[in-house]
Amino acid sequence: MGTVAGGRRTLVLASGSPRRRELLARLGLPFVVRPTQVSEELPAGEEPAAAALRLAAEKARAASGEWVVAADTVVAVDGRVLGKPRDRAENRRFLELLSGRSHTVHTGLAVLHPGGLETLVSSTEVRFRELADWEIAAYAASGEGLDKAGGYGIQEKGMMLVAGIEGDFFTVMGLPVAQLWEVLARAGYPLAEVWDA
């Protein structure tokens, strides 16, 4: 299980996120998608960065494979966590709260490999433009933000919401790519052999 034709190591992506799948595909590494079922409910008082780290680790441990990649993204503003909106009305409330302000996107990354489990959290500050009421209504009505922490996607129509970021763009998309590459290298994954092979 862990290899494909030609002996290449296959990463297991323990996530159903289309964004994570897209980013891993762009890296040119062989992988299969095997989402895991882990409750994303956060205990009262859990810090957002710690929650992202914990959830990523739980997802990695719940998957099967020799090399497992898991991630979880938590969006927080003023200490309040904004998960995936339950509906368009909640998505609209999220956007109203974020309008003209900065918030933090924390993405926890966990890599389960033959030597053990390595975890880290990457945090990026995102600043929204001052949004007009019609922009908030139109974006919420599009449904684009319903499956995303914080209720928006920076790489899609939601790019027009964002005035700037401080940190790693790919953390906001849901997978800190450079950090993932470094973890794989440290853990002995054969990057040079499999990269776009």
C-alpha positions as CSV (number, residue, x, y, z in Angstrom):
1,M,0.0,0.0,0.0
2,G,2.3,3.1,0.0
3,T,3.6,2.7,-3.5
4,V,2.4,3.0,-7.0
5,A,3.8,1.7,-10.3
6,G,7.5,2.2,-10.6
7,G,7.9,2.0,-6.8
8,R,7.0,5.6,-6.2
9,R,5.8,6.5,-2.7
10,T,2.1,7.5,-2.6
11,L,1.0,10.1,-0.1
12,V,-2.4,9.6,1.5
13,L,-4.2,13.0,1.6
14,A,-6.6,12.6,4.6
15,S,-8.9,15.4,3.4
16,G,-11.8,15.8,1.0
17,S,-10.9,19.5,0.4
18,P,-10.7,20.3,-3.3
19,R,-8.2,23.1,-2.4
20,R,-5.8,20.7,-0.7
21,R,-6.1,18.2,-3.5
22,E,-5.3,20.9,-6.0
23,L,-2.2,22.1,-4.1
24,L,-0.8,18.6,-3.6
25,A,-1.4,17.9,-7.3
26,R,0.5,21.1,-8.2
27,L,3.5,19.9,-6.2
28,G,3.8,16.9,-8.6
29,L,3.9,14.3,-5.9
30,P,1.9,11.0,-6.2
31,F,-1.1,10.9,-3.8
32,V,-4.5,9.3,-3.2
33,V,-7.4,11.0,-1.4
34,R,-8.8,9.2,1.6
35,P,-10.8,11.6,3.8
36,T,-11.2,10.8,7.5
37,Q,-14.2,11.4,9.7
38,V,-13.1,13.5,12.7
39,S,-15.4,15.7,14.7
40,E,-14.5,19.4,14.2
41,E,-16.3,20.6,17.3
42,L,-14.0,22.7,19.4
43,P,-14.1,22.5,23.2
44,A,-14.8,25.8,25.0
45,G,-11.7,27.7,25.6
46,E,-9.5,25.9,23.1
47,E,-7.1,28.3,21.4
48,P,-7.6,28.5,17.6
49,A,-4.0,27.6,16.6
50,A,-4.1,24.6,19.1
51,A,-7.4,23.5,17.7
52,A,-6.0,23.5,14.1
53,L,-3.0,21.5,15.2
54,R,-5.0,19.0,17.2
55,L,-7.5,18.4,14.4
56,A,-4.8,17.9,11.8
57,A,-3.1,15.3,14.1
58,E,-6.4,13.5,14.7
59,K,-7.1,13.3,11.0
60,A,-3.6,11.9,10.2
61,R,-3.9,9.3,12.9
62,A,-7.4,8.2,11.6
63,A,-6.0,7.5,8.1
64,S,-4.2,4.5,6.9
65,G,-1.1,4.6,4.9
66,E,2.7,4.8,5.2
67,W,2.8,8.5,4.4
68,V,-0.2,10.5,5.4
69,V,-0.8,14.2,5.0
70,A,-3.6,15.9,7.0
71,A,-4.5,19.5,7.6
72,D,-7.2,21.6,9.3
73,T,-7.9,25.3,9.0
74,V,-9.3,27.5,11.7
75,V,-10.2,31.1,11.2
76,A,-10.3,33.5,14.2
77,V,-11.2,37.1,14.7
78,D,-10.9,38.7,18.2
79,G,-10.4,35.2,19.6
80,R,-13.7,34.0,18.1
81,V,-13.5,31.0,15.8
82,L,-15.4,31.2,12.5
83,G,-16.0,27.6,11.2
84,K,-17.8,26.6,8.1
85,P,-21.0,28.6,7.9
86,R,-24.2,26.5,8.5
87,D,-26.1,28.5,5.8
88,R,-26.0,31.6,3.6
89,A,-27.4,33.7,6.4
90,E,-24.5,32.8,8.8
91,N,-22.1,33.2,5.9
92,R,-23.4,36.8,5.5
93,R,-22.9,37.4,9.3
94,F,-19.3,36.2,9.0
95,L,-18.6,38.6,6.1
96,E,-20.1,41.5,8.0
97,L,-17.9,40.7,11.0
98,L,-14.7,40.4,8.8
99,S,-15.4,43.5,6.7
100,G,-12.7,46.2,7.0
101,R,-10.8,44.1,9.6
102,S,-8.0,41.7,10.0
103,H,-8.3,38.1,11.1
104,T,-6.0,35.1,11.5
105,V,-6.1,31.9,9.5
106,H,-4.4,29.0,11.3
107,T,-3.7,25.8,9.3
108,G,-2.5,22.8,11.3
109,L,-0.4,20.3,9.3
110,A,0.3,16.7,10.3
111,V,2.4,14.2,8.5
112,L,2.4,10.6,9.6
113,H,5.4,8.8,8.3
114,P,7.4,5.6,9.1
115,G,9.3,7.5,11.8
116,G,6.3,8.9,13.6
117,L,4.0,11.9,13.5
118,E,5.2,15.5,12.8
119,T,2.9,18.5,13.3
120,L,3.1,22.2,12.9
121,V,0.7,25.2,12.7
122,S,1.1,28.0,10.2
123,S,-0.7,31.3,10.8
124,T,-1.4,34.1,8.4
125,E,-3.0,37.5,9.0
126,V,-5.7,38.4,6.4
127,R,-7.1,41.9,6.0
128,F,-10.5,42.4,4.4
129,R,-11.6,45.5,2.4
130,E,-14.5,47.5,3.7
131,L,-17.3,45.6,2.0
132,A,-20.5,47.1,0.6
133,D,-23.7,45.5,1.7
134,W,-24.4,44.3,-1.9
135,E,-21.0,42.6,-2.1
136,I,-21.6,40.8,1.2
137,A,-25.1,39.7,0.0
138,A,-23.9,38.6,-3.4
139,Y,-20.9,36.6,-2.1
140,A,-23.0,34.9,0.6
141,A,-25.7,34.1,-2.0
142,S,-23.1,32.5,-4.3
143,G,-22.7,29.7,-1.8
144,E,-18.9,29.7,-2.5
145,G,-18.1,30.2,1.2
146,L,-20.3,27.5,2.7
147,D,-17.6,24.7,2.7
148,K,-14.8,26.9,3.9
149,A,-13.6,28.0,7.4
150,G,-14.4,31.7,7.8
151,G,-16.9,31.6,5.0
152,Y,-14.7,32.6,2.0
153,G,-12.2,31.2,-0.4
154,I,-9.2,33.5,-1.1
155,Q,-8.4,31.6,-4.4
156,E,-11.9,32.0,-5.9
157,K,-14.4,34.9,-6.1
158,G,-13.5,35.6,-2.5
159,M,-10.2,37.1,-3.7
160,M,-12.1,40.4,-4.2
161,L,-12.8,40.5,-0.4
162,V,-9.1,40.6,0.5
163,A,-7.1,43.8,0.8
164,G,-3.9,42.1,1.9
165,I,-2.2,39.3,3.8
166,E,0.8,39.0,6.0
167,G,2.2,35.5,5.9
168,D,1.8,32.4,3.7
169,F,-0.9,32.6,1.0
170,F,-1.2,28.8,0.9
171,T,-1.9,28.6,4.6
172,V,-5.1,30.6,3.8
173,M,-5.9,28.1,1.0
174,G,-5.6,25.3,3.6
175,L,-2.2,23.7,3.0
176,P,1.1,25.3,4.0
177,V,3.0,23.9,1.0
178,A,6.6,25.0,1.8
179,Q,6.3,23.6,5.3
180,L,4.9,20.4,4.0
181,W,7.8,20.0,1.6
182,E,10.3,20.6,4.4
183,V,8.6,18.1,6.7
184,L,8.6,15.4,4.0
185,A,12.3,16.1,3.3
186,R,13.2,15.8,7.0
187,A,11.2,12.6,7.3
188,G,13.1,10.9,4.5
189,Y,10.4,11.0,1.8
190,P,12.1,10.5,-1.6
191,L,11.2,13.9,-3.1
192,A,14.0,13.9,-5.7
193,E,13.0,10.4,-7.0
194,V,9.2,11.0,-7.2
195,W,8.9,14.7,-8.1
196,D,6.9,14.7,-11.3
197,A,8.5,11.3,-12.2
